[in-house]
Amino acid sequence: MEEAITQFNGDRSDTASRISSESTSVPDGGRGRAAWKNGQCVLAVSTSSTLYPSFDLSLCRTLLEKEDFQIPVEDFETPLGIALNPPSVRRYLFFNSSLFHFILAPVLYVVLWCATYSSLHRYLAGGTMDFWALCLCVSLVSIFITTAIILILHYNNKEINVNTDVRLVQVNERLARHRLLLGVADWVQQCSGKMQLFCVFWDLSPCLQALTETLEELGFVRDEIENKLKKRMSHLLVVSDVTTSEEADDGLLAEEPDEERPLLVDARERSTSLRQREEAKLTKKYSLIPDCTLSYQAIAYQLLLTYSAVYVRLLVSERLPASSYRPLGTDRNHCTTASLCLCQYVQYKVLH
């Protein structure tokens, strides 16, 4: 993840220019892609387990090859496995899924009802309030609190998620060359959870050109653009473990040949040194705010990739916000299946 953020903070002008130059040509071996339109779902693969979500990545790539998308392993399985296969990410996918929220609602209601009833009954034991009135008040309070919590969780699921959407940024950066974007979405259907990995066809070049032109139109107030980016994206921070210079020196020492190591350093001292290095680990925060000193095209490219996974998630689950400032059918909309295309969504979330 640290590598992805470090690359993102670099200059993206060359990559963005290459994508823009490929807008009028179909890649080799991709003649069948001409039938696809932006926003169309090419592939949807469900998880093998609801409690421990995981995707068969080799099967995904095989199915994409049948759709005439020839994607090498290093552009698909390798970065996608790094993004979604860690056990901590799988646990988070379950606890943040719609199925877990569906189960959480009644459990939370029962817990709140019992806690509220026991608290009020203790203080109103000597009062004249009827039992049915007390139960009614407790039920109303529990329903209100449960509804508020579920609505907050539902609203948060419409926002970009650092633990899932941001982890797919590096994957989408590679797949954008093949005109594909990925996203993970889930919902409850017939009292059963359904989490899927979606591959959506998307030609990034029209959105890149449109967003670059929008930034250029606002270019005379570059400070205002920077302020908007900081205001809307200041919460997007990625925390990563980093090694200190002392740890780096110890690592170089550990790589020395056996004949060059000090003979007086025994196993106990080595284990103590390793334990001290583990305790001395530091964390560093990386901001996803684009560097405003870059070109407008590079800033637009970084914004599109940053919000690509959350856009796909909202697109396939039909939860994109309604466009009130740019209606469907305008020249700026590059997706006929949704109210907003990717560049419009970025404008709506960041520049609006």
Secondary structure, DSSP 8 states (H G I E B T S, - for coil): -HHHHHHHTS--HHHHHHHHHTTTS--TT-GGGGG--TT-EEEEEE-S-SSS----HHHHHHHHHHTT----GGGTHHHHHHHH-SHHHHHHHHHTSHHHHHHHHHHHHHHHHHHHHHHHHHHSTTS---HHHHHHHHHHHHHHHHHHHHHHHHHHTTS--TTTTGGGHHHHHHHGGGTEEEEEEEEEETTEEEEEEEEEE--HHHHHHHHHHHHHHTGGGHHHHHHHHHHHHTT-EEEEEE--HHHHHHHHHHTS-GGGS-TT--HHHHHHHHHHHHHT-EEEEEE----TTS-HHHHHHHHHHHTHHHHHHHHHTT-----SSS-TTSTT---TTSSS-HHHHHIIIII-
